[in-house]
Amino acid sequence: MIYNGFDFGPWFDTRLMTRSLLPDYDITTRTVPGTPGERFMRADLKPLSIDVTAAFRARPTDDMAAVRRLMASRLLCLKEADLWLDDERHLGLRYKAVLTSPGELDTLWHTGEATLTFTAYDPIAYGADAQATFSGTSSLQVGGTFRTYPVVTITPGGNTSTLRLTNMDTGQYVQVDQAVSASTPVVIDMAAPQATVSGSAARVTFDSDFFSLEPGANALRVSSGTAVARWAERYVG
């Protein structure tokens, strides 16, 4: 297990872990007068809880008090951090997680075991980072099994009063509604969601819709210049 950049492998055996096959859902419904039952509105993924059984790898001569203090300092992280689990490290997958319960340490001389509970409030695993450069209309191949939100940096082809990035598969687009030139880089962050011009917040049209990329082929069109899209592959389960 690697958490917050620290490899616990030399200190803990963390090969035993449990988590659900899929994150739980929050289902929103609405009662419609005159119709039986309720009408489904949407489903939202809930945080994913991951339990890791951590057993000390220690020798009888080790100073366990010092080892416990070291492990405590490495586990303490008051923010989301990358969590690499032993059963998925070979796939290059990680979660952004917080240690929400360190459990109770069951010690017996130089051995000890505790159940560490991590919570991934974003329950979809992160895979490889990817990028693609395109102009005009191009098809981007996106890996993974779940949608991802790219950051697109556009270098306009020249002076233009507006700049539009369109998802040709869905018709969604983001249109920057101010004059830009080849010397003013435009960044559209689909997850934020926001657009910037030369680092400052930019106006977008009211009907702009910040969109995601789906696994597989995605056809994008930039109205002027060249664009570089960057994203992380996402995996469910």
N, C-alpha and C positions, 0 to 999 in steps of 0.2 A: 504494500500500500504506500502510495505517495500522497501526502497532504501538505498543502501550502509550501510546496517545493522541497519537502524533507522526505527521504526514503526511509520508512520504518522497517524495511526488510531485515537489516542486521539485528534489530532489537525485538521485533514482534513477528510471530507467525500469524498472518492475517488472511489465510486462505479460506476461512469459513465466514460466509456472509449471507444475509438474507435480505431480500427486498421483493416487492410484488412484481408480477410479470408486467403490469402496466400501472401507471399512476391512477389513483382514484379520480372520479369525476364529480363536479358540482353541476347538477342538472337544473336549469331554469325552465319553468313551465308557466303557462297562463291559462286561467279559466276563461272559456268563451261562452257567454250566455247562449242558451238554446242548443248547445252541443254537448254530448256526453263526455265525461272525463275532462282531461286537460290537453292543451296543445303544447307540444315541445317547442321551446324557443332557442336554447343553445346549451352546449356542454362546455365547461371549463375544467382544465386539468388542475388537480390539487398537488401540493408539494409531495415529493417522494421521500419516504423514510428508508434509510439504509442502515442495517445493523451489521457491525463487523466485530467478530470475536477475535480479540487480540491476546495472544498468549506469549509471555516473555520467553525470549531465547537467551538464557543466562546460564552462567556456570556457578558452581557453589562458591567459588572464590570472588565473584563479582560483588561489589558494594551495591546492594539493591536499593538502599535509600538514595544513593546518588543517581542510580539509573532511573528510578521513579521520578525524581526531580527533573531529570533531563527530558524524559518523555512528556511530563506535564508541560514543560516550557515549549516543546515542539508542537503539542496538540492545541495549546491555547492560541486561538485565532479569532478575533472578534469581528470577522467579516467573511464574506463568501470567498472561498479559495478553491483552486483546482484539486479534485479528489480523483486519484487514479486507483482503481480497484484491481486486485490481483487476477480476477477472472476475465478482465477486459483490457488489460494493458497491452496484450498482443494485438488487439484490434485498434489500438490508438485512440480509445474512447475515454472521456473523463466527464465528471460532473462538476458544476460549481456548487459547492455545498458548505454548510456550517456545521461544526460539531455542536449538537444541541444537547447531548447528554453523554458524559464520559463514563457513566456506569459506576459500579463499585468494584474495586480491585480485590479479587480473591487471591490472597497470597499464601504460599506454603514454602517457607525457606527461600530458595533461589528461583522458585517458579511463581507464576501469578497469571491471572486471566481476568479480563474485563470485557464487557460488551460496550463498544463505542457506537453511539447512534448519531448518524449524520442526517441532515435534512437538506435535500436539493429543492429549493423553492422554485427554481426552474427545473422541472422534472425530466427534461429532454437532454440526453447526453450530447456532448460536443465531440466532433471528430476532427478531421484534418481541415486546416485553413486552405482556402482556394481563391484564385483570382482569374479574371479573364479581361482582355482588352478588346474593345470593339468600337466600330463606328457605323453609322447608318443603322440598318437592321441586321442583327446577328442572333444566332442561336447559342445559348450558354448551357452546357451540360453540368448539372448539379448532382452530386452524390448524396448519400444518406437516405433516410426513410421518413423524414419530416421536413416541413417547410423551414426556411431560414430567411433572415432579413439582412440583405446586403448593405454595404456602404459603397456608394458609387461616386467616384471622382471624375468630373467632366472638365475637359479643356476645350472651351468653345473654339469653333473654327474661325471666328472673327467677331466683329461687332454685331450683336443681335439684341433686339428688345425683349425677347422672351427665350426661354430654353425649356424644352420638354423631354422627359424620359418616359417612355411608354412600354407597358407590358402588352405585347401584341396578342398574347394568348387570352388575356382577360379583358383588355380594353382599359385597364386602370393606368393612370399616369400621374406624374408629379410635374407641374409646370412652374418654373421660377419666373415670377412676374416682375422682373426688373432688368434693366440693360446690363449686359455683360460683354466682355471682350476676351480675346485670346490670352490676355495677361491676367484675367480674373478667374482662378479656379473655382469651380462650383462643386460642393460636396453635398450629396443627398444621403442622409442616414435613415434608412427605412425603419430601424428599430426605435430610434429616439422619440418620435419621428421629427426630423427637422431638416432644413436645407440651409447651407451657409454659402456666402460669396466672399472670397478672400478672408475667411475666418469669422465673418460677421453674419448674424442671422439674416436670412433672406426672406422676402415675401413670396408666398406661393398662392396660386389661385384658389378660390373657395372650393372648387370641385376637384382639387388635387386629392389623390388617394395613395398614401404610402403603402406599397405592396410588398409581398414576400415572393421568394422563389420556391418552386416546388421541385421535389426530386425528379430528375430527368431533364428533358429539353425545355428551355425557356427562351422565347423569342422577345428580345428587347430592341427598342429603337431609340436612338438619341437624335434630336432634331438638328444638332450642329456639333461639329468637332469630334473628339475622341473621348471615350469613357473607359475607366478601369473599375470593374466591379470586384469587390472583395467580400467573402462570406466564410462562415464556418459550416461544415457539414453537420447535420443534426440527426440523431438516431433515437428512436423510441424503443422502450423495452429494456 
